[in-house]
């Protein structure tokens, strides 16, 4: 199942969020010149300033948006050039091409001309705005536990957006095995019937060694999720349904779920699904495979050089 961009962005507009559509509950990078700084007219006057950039998937109108942005935005490698100038005259800089690719993907996902500069700035600023998220006790991860990059998903078993994203995330981790692992953390939207109980069931499943089978069973179950449906999902996942019922009745795992919710709110989360890559919030208009791979490659580059590689 793939979430369409138009569907995602319609939900995004309704929710007023900077990232993916969600079930409800930017500053420039260091060293970057201020937004709106003057750009030489000669740059803006170039007939095709982004010649050679990969804009093939964009409409003429979308290409114009990217060109206008590139004539005003400064490169995040720390050089004193706009993206346009880097692409045309500063060949050693590989960051300008990456920035243009990101901008093109954002525009293709529906970013408006007015929103694009802020989305790009927020993306790059996130590399210096990381949060420490607890992962101990929230295993096992999906994928290779030794993978150097950790993708943390705050999710709700009753959220339709989370359900739609699930197969895409699982496929992404599988396709990039050894590079990234996925950690699921509960953020139940308590207005959803059964959300809090399902989240507690997930934490019970970790202790029983059946978390990912129950994770899949809960997302595949028919809504609303009552205790009987959750217990049946636990049985199907290979767990003891009676033991789960006892855990739900005693609220054995409620405090653990509450701690996860509090951590997410402190990190700025307002809805689900929300992703953090090595502690940086992915404020993206969609979590498509191409967008996630772009974020992963940038993270690997950043970790390799402990910052952006200088020209």
C-alpha positions as CSV (number, residue, x, y, z in Angstrom):
1,X,0.0,0.0,0.0
2,X,1.4,3.4,-1.0
3,X,0.2,6.7,0.4
4,X,-0.5,9.1,-2.4
5,X,1.0,12.6,-2.2
6,X,-2.2,14.3,-2.9
7,X,-3.9,12.5,-0.1
8,X,-1.0,13.2,2.3
9,X,-0.9,16.9,1.5
10,X,-4.7,17.3,1.8
11,X,-4.4,15.9,5.3
12,X,-1.4,18.0,6.0
13,X,-3.3,21.2,5.2
14,X,-6.1,20.2,7.5
15,X,-3.8,19.4,10.4
16,X,-1.4,22.4,10.0
17,X,1.7,20.3,10.4
18,X,5.1,20.6,8.8
19,X,5.5,16.9,8.2
20,X,3.5,13.9,7.0
21,X,-0.3,13.9,7.6
22,X,-1.0,12.8,11.1
23,X,-3.5,11.7,13.6
24,X,-3.6,14.8,15.8
25,X,-3.3,14.9,19.5
26,X,12.6,27.2,11.3
27,X,15.7,28.4,11.4
28,X,18.6,28.3,8.9
29,X,21.6,26.1,9.5
30,X,24.7,27.6,11.1
31,X,26.8,29.6,8.7
32,X,24.1,30.0,6.1
33,X,23.3,33.6,5.0
34,X,20.0,35.0,6.1
35,X,17.0,34.2,4.0
36,X,16.1,37.0,1.6
37,X,19.7,38.3,1.3
38,X,20.4,40.1,-2.0
39,X,21.4,38.0,-5.0
40,X,23.3,39.4,-8.0
41,X,20.9,40.1,-10.8
42,X,23.2,38.3,-13.2
43,X,22.4,35.0,-11.5
44,X,18.7,35.5,-11.7
45,X,19.0,36.5,-15.4
46,X,20.5,33.2,-16.5
47,X,18.3,31.6,-19.2
48,X,18.5,28.1,-17.6
49,X,20.5,28.4,-14.3
50,X,19.8,24.8,-13.3
51,X,20.8,23.2,-16.6
52,X,22.0,19.7,-15.8
53,X,19.9,19.4,-12.5
54,X,17.6,16.4,-12.4
55,X,14.2,18.1,-12.7
56,X,12.8,15.7,-15.3
57,X,9.9,14.6,-13.1
58,X,8.6,18.2,-12.6
59,X,6.1,20.2,-14.5
60,X,7.3,23.4,-16.1
61,X,5.6,25.4,-13.3
62,X,7.3,23.3,-10.6
63,X,10.7,23.7,-12.3
64,X,10.2,27.5,-12.2
65,X,9.6,27.2,-8.5
66,X,12.8,25.3,-8.0
67,X,14.7,27.8,-10.2
68,X,13.5,30.7,-8.2
69,X,14.3,29.1,-4.9
70,X,17.8,28.2,-6.1
71,X,18.5,31.8,-7.2
72,X,17.9,32.9,-3.6
73,X,19.0,30.0,-1.4
74,X,22.5,29.7,-0.2
75,X,24.4,26.5,-0.2
76,X,24.6,24.7,3.2
77,X,28.2,23.5,2.6
78,X,29.3,26.9,4.1
79,X,30.4,28.4,0.8
80,X,29.4,32.0,0.0
81,X,27.4,31.0,-3.1
82,X,23.7,30.6,-3.9
83,X,22.6,27.1,-5.1
84,X,22.4,28.5,-8.7
85,X,25.9,29.8,-8.5
86,X,27.3,26.6,-7.1
87,X,25.7,24.5,-9.8
88,X,27.0,26.8,-12.6
89,X,30.5,27.9,-11.4
90,X,31.5,26.0,-8.3
91,X,31.9,22.5,-9.6
92,X,33.7,21.0,-6.5
93,X,30.5,21.6,-4.4
94,X,28.3,18.5,-4.4
95,X,25.9,19.9,-1.8
96,X,24.1,22.2,-4.2
97,X,23.0,19.3,-6.4
98,X,21.7,17.5,-3.3
99,X,19.9,20.6,-2.2
100,X,18.3,21.0,-5.6
101,X,17.3,17.3,-5.6
102,X,15.6,17.8,-2.2
103,X,13.9,21.0,-3.3
104,X,12.6,19.2,-6.4
105,X,11.2,16.3,-4.3
106,X,9.5,18.8,-1.9
107,X,7.9,20.6,-4.8
108,X,6.8,17.4,-6.5
109,X,5.2,16.4,-3.2
110,X,3.2,19.6,-3.2
111,X,5.3,22.2,-1.4
112,X,4.2,25.7,-2.4
113,X,6.6,28.5,-3.5
114,X,6.1,30.2,-0.2
115,X,6.6,27.1,1.9
116,X,9.6,25.7,0.0
117,X,12.4,27.9,1.6
118,X,11.2,27.0,5.1
119,X,11.0,23.3,4.4
120,X,14.5,23.2,3.0
121,X,15.8,25.3,5.9
122,X,14.1,23.1,8.5
123,X,15.5,20.0,6.9
124,X,19.1,21.2,7.1
125,X,18.7,22.8,10.5
126,X,17.5,19.4,11.8
127,X,21.1,18.1,11.6
128,X,22.0,20.4,14.5
129,X,18.7,20.0,16.4
130,X,18.8,16.4,17.5
131,X,16.9,15.0,20.4
132,X,18.0,12.1,22.6
133,X,15.3,9.4,22.3
134,X,15.3,6.3,24.5
135,X,15.4,3.1,22.6
136,X,16.4,0.7,25.4
137,X,13.4,-1.4,26.3
138,X,11.7,-0.7,22.9
139,X,13.3,-3.5,21.0
140,X,13.9,-5.5,19.1
141,X,14.4,-3.2,16.2
142,X,13.3,-4.1,12.7
143,X,16.4,-4.8,10.7
144,X,20.0,-5.3,11.7
145,X,20.4,-4.2,15.3
146,X,24.0,-3.2,14.5
147,X,23.0,-0.8,11.7
148,X,24.5,2.6,12.4
149,X,21.4,4.7,11.6
150,X,18.3,4.5,13.8
151,X,14.9,5.4,12.5
152,X,12.5,5.9,15.4
153,X,8.8,5.9,14.5
154,X,6.2,7.3,17.0
155,X,3.0,5.5,16.0
156,X,-0.5,4.5,16.9
157,X,-2.0,1.1,16.0
158,X,-5.3,2.8,15.3
159,X,-4.0,5.6,13.1
160,X,-4.9,5.1,9.4
161,X,-1.8,7.1,8.3
162,X,0.4,4.8,10.4
163,X,-1.3,1.8,8.9
164,X,-0.6,3.1,5.4
165,X,3.0,3.9,6.2
166,X,3.8,0.6,7.8
167,X,4.6,-1.5,4.6
168,X,6.6,1.3,3.2
169,X,8.8,1.6,6.3
170,X,9.3,-2.2,6.5
171,X,10.3,-2.4,2.8
172,X,12.6,0.6,3.2
173,X,14.5,-1.1,6.1
174,X,14.6,-4.4,4.2
175,X,16.0,-2.8,1.1
176,X,18.7,-0.9,3.0
177,X,19.6,-3.7,5.4
178,X,22.7,-3.1,7.4
179,X,22.4,0.7,7.0
180,X,19.3,1.5,9.0
181,X,17.1,-0.1,11.7
182,X,13.6,0.8,12.7
183,X,12.5,1.3,16.4
184,X,8.7,1.5,17.0
185,X,7.6,3.7,20.0
186,X,4.0,4.1,21.1
187,X,2.1,7.4,20.8
188,X,-1.5,6.4,21.1
189,X,-4.1,9.0,20.2
190,X,-6.5,8.5,23.0
191,X,-9.4,9.9,21.1
192,X,-9.2,6.7,19.0
193,X,-11.1,3.8,20.5
194,X,-8.7,1.1,21.7
195,X,-5.5,3.1,21.0
196,X,-4.3,3.1,24.6
197,X,-5.0,-0.6,25.1
198,X,-3.3,-1.5,21.8
199,X,-0.2,0.5,22.8
200,X,-0.1,-1.4,26.1
201,X,-0.5,-4.7,24.3
202,X,2.5,-3.8,22.1
203,X,4.7,-3.3,25.2
204,X,3.4,-6.6,26.6
205,X,4.4,-8.2,23.4
206,X,8.0,-7.0,23.7
207,X,8.3,-8.9,27.0
208,X,6.8,-12.0,25.3
209,X,9.1,-11.9,22.3
210,X,6.3,-11.4,19.8
211,X,6.4,-7.7,19.2
212,X,6.7,-7.5,15.5
213,X,4.1,-10.3,14.9
214,X,1.7,-8.5,17.1
215,X,2.6,-5.2,15.5
216,X,1.5,-6.6,12.2
217,X,-1.6,-8.3,13.5
218,X,-2.8,-5.1,15.2
219,X,-2.4,-3.0,12.1
220,X,-4.3,-5.7,10.1
221,X,-7.1,-6.0,12.6
222,X,-10.5,-4.4,11.9
223,X,-11.2,-1.2,13.7
224,X,-12.3,-0.4,16.4
225,X,-9.8,-2.4,18.5
226,X,-11.6,-3.7,21.6
227,X,-10.0,-5.9,24.2
228,X,-11.3,-9.0,22.5
229,X,-9.9,-8.1,19.1
230,X,-6.5,-7.2,20.7
231,X,-6.5,-10.5,22.6
232,X,-7.2,-12.4,19.4
233,X,-4.4,-10.5,17.6
234,X,-2.1,-11.6,20.5
235,X,-3.2,-15.2,20.1
236,X,-2.6,-15.0,16.3
237,X,0.9,-13.6,17.0
238,X,1.8,-16.5,19.1
239,X,1.2,-14.9,22.5
240,X,-0.9,-16.0,25.5
241,X,-4.2,-14.1,25.1
242,X,-5.1,-14.7,28.8
243,X,-1.9,-13.2,30.0
244,X,-2.4,-10.2,27.8
245,X,-5.9,-9.7,29.2
246,X,-4.5,-9.8,32.7
247,X,-1.8,-7.2,31.8
248,X,-4.4,-4.9,30.3
249,X,-6.7,-5.2,33.3
250,X,-3.8,-4.4,35.7
251,X,-2.5,-1.6,33.4
252,X,0.9,-3.2,33.8
253,X,2.4,-1.3,30.9
254,X,0.5,1.9,31.1
255,X,3.4,3.9,32.7
256,X,5.8,2.8,30.0
257,X,3.4,4.0,27.3
258,X,2.9,7.3,29.2
259,X,6.7,7.8,29.3
260,X,6.9,7.3,25.6
261,X,4.1,9.8,25.0
262,X,5.8,12.4,27.2
263,X,9.1,12.0,25.5
264,X,7.4,12.5,22.1
265,X,5.7,15.6,23.2
266,X,8.9,17.0,24.6
267,X,10.5,16.4,21.2
268,X,7.7,18.5,19.5
269,X,5.5,15.7,18.2
270,X,1.9,16.6,17.7
271,X,0.6,13.6,15.8
272,X,1.3,10.2,14.2
273,X,3.2,8.9,12.3
274,X,6.3,10.9,13.1
275,X,9.9,9.8,12.3
276,X,13.2,10.7,13.8
277,X,16.5,9.7,12.0
278,X,19.3,9.5,14.5
279,X,17.4,11.9,16.7
280,X,16.6,14.5,14.0
281,X,13.0,15.2,13.2
282,X,12.1,14.5,9.6
283,X,9.9,17.4,8.8
284,X,9.0,16.2,5.3
285,X,5.7,16.5,3.3
286,X,5.8,12.8,2.7
287,X,7.7,9.7,3.8
288,X,8.1,8.2,0.3
289,X,10.9,5.7,-0.4
290,X,12.8,8.4,-2.4
291,X,12.5,11.0,0.4
292,X,13.6,8.5,3.1
293,X,16.6,7.4,1.0
294,X,17.6,11.0,0.5
295,X,17.4,11.6,4.3
296,X,19.4,8.4,4.9
297,X,22.2,9.3,2.5
298,X,22.5,12.7,3.9
299,X,22.7,11.3,7.4
300,X,25.4,8.9,6.4
301,X,27.4,11.8,4.8
302,X,26.9,13.9,7.9
303,X,28.1,11.1,10.3
304,X,31.1,10.2,8.1
305,X,32.4,13.8,8.2
306,X,30.8,14.9,11.5
307,X,29.2,17.7,9.5
308,X,29.0,18.7,5.9
309,X,32.2,17.9,4.0
310,X,34.0,21.0,2.9
311,X,35.0,21.5,-0.7
